[in-house]
Amino acid sequence: MIQIFGTLKNFDVKTAQRWFSERRISVQFVDLKEKEMSAGEFESVVQALAREYSSRSEAIEEMIDKKSKDYASIAYLDDADKAQKLFENQLKLLKQPICRNGKDRATIGLSQKVWETWK
């Protein structure tokens, strides 16, 4: 089951939902305003992204919305603190959408080329 984490007002989230819908791929949408990721969900996304990038710290860095007005609160923290701050402030700091396919595959932002490989 593919999950999309984000908010309904985010344009990229709407684009992701439309992309999957046009291909008749069912998704579970999780509105971060109503329910943020659990610690386990967050960790599985980080681990999946860490396989894609070269390290866990790079994956965390990719997950941060650098355009967020709250970016300054996380920009200069060390890696362990960044992960904790990101988990605690998902709605304000996460880049959207986060799409997860099972526990071992995830993307951050619009990643249609990767989604095409998800069958």
C-alpha positions in Angstrom: 0.0 0.0 0.0 1.3 3.4 -1.0 1.0 6.2 1.6 1.2 9.9 0.9 2.1 12.1 3.9 1.4 15.8 3.6 -1.2 18.5 3.9 -4.2 19.1 1.6 -3.1 22.7 0.9 0.4 21.7 -0.4 0.5 21.9 -4.3 3.1 19.1 -4.6 0.9 16.8 -2.4 -2.0 17.5 -4.8 0.2 16.7 -7.8 1.3 13.4 -6.2 -2.3 12.4 -5.5 -3.3 13.3 -9.0 -0.4 11.3 -10.5 -1.3 8.1 -8.6 -5.0 8.6 -9.3 -4.5 9.0 -13.1 -2.8 5.6 -13.0 -5.5 4.1 -10.9 -3.1 3.3 -8.1 -4.8 3.4 -4.7 -3.1 5.4 -2.0 -3.7 6.1 1.6 -3.4 9.8 2.3 -2.2 10.9 5.8 -2.9 14.5 6.5 -0.1 15.7 8.8 -2.4 18.3 10.3 -4.5 15.5 11.7 -2.0 12.8 12.4 1.8 13.1 12.2 4.0 10.1 11.4 4.7 7.8 14.3 8.3 7.2 15.4 8.3 3.9 13.5 6.9 5.4 10.3 9.3 8.3 10.5 12.3 5.9 11.1 11.3 3.6 8.2 11.1 6.7 5.8 14.5 7.8 7.0 16.0 4.3 6.5 14.5 4.0 3.0 15.8 7.4 2.0 19.2 6.6 3.5 19.5 3.7 1.1 18.8 6.2 -1.7 21.2 8.8 -0.6 24.7 8.0 0.8 23.9 8.3 4.5 21.3 8.8 7.2 22.4 12.4 7.7 22.0 13.2 4.0 18.5 11.6 4.1 17.5 13.8 7.0 18.9 16.8 5.3 16.8 16.0 2.2 13.7 15.7 4.3 13.9 19.3 5.6 11.9 22.0 3.8 14.5 24.7 3.4 11.8 27.1 2.3 10.0 26.8 5.6 9.9 29.9 7.7 11.0 27.7 10.6 14.1 26.4 8.8 16.4 28.6 10.9 15.4 26.5 14.0 17.0 23.4 12.5 19.6 24.7 10.0 22.6 24.7 12.5 21.8 21.7 14.7 24.0 18.6 14.6 22.7 15.6 12.8 21.2 13.8 15.8 19.4 16.9 16.9 18.1 17.6 13.4 16.4 14.2 13.2 14.7 14.8 16.6 13.7 18.4 15.7 12.3 17.2 12.4 10.3 14.4 14.0 8.9 16.8 16.6 8.0 19.5 14.0 6.8 17.4 11.0 4.1 19.8 9.9 6.4 22.9 9.9 9.7 21.3 8.7 9.1 18.3 6.5 9.4 18.7 2.7 6.2 17.3 1.1 4.9 15.0 -0.1 6.5 12.0 1.5 5.4 8.9 -0.4 6.1 5.5 1.1 5.7 2.1 -0.5 5.9 -0.5 2.2 8.6 -0.2 4.8 11.6 -0.2 2.5 10.8 2.4 -0.2 10.1 6.1 0.2 10.5 9.4 -1.7 10.5 13.0 -0.6 9.0 15.7 -2.9 7.8 14.9 -6.4 9.5 11.7 -7.7 7.5 10.4 -10.6 10.4 8.5 -12.1 10.7 6.5 -8.9 7.0 6.1 -8.5 6.8 4.5 -12.0 8.9 1.6 -10.7 6.5 1.0 -7.8 4.2 -1.9 -8.9 
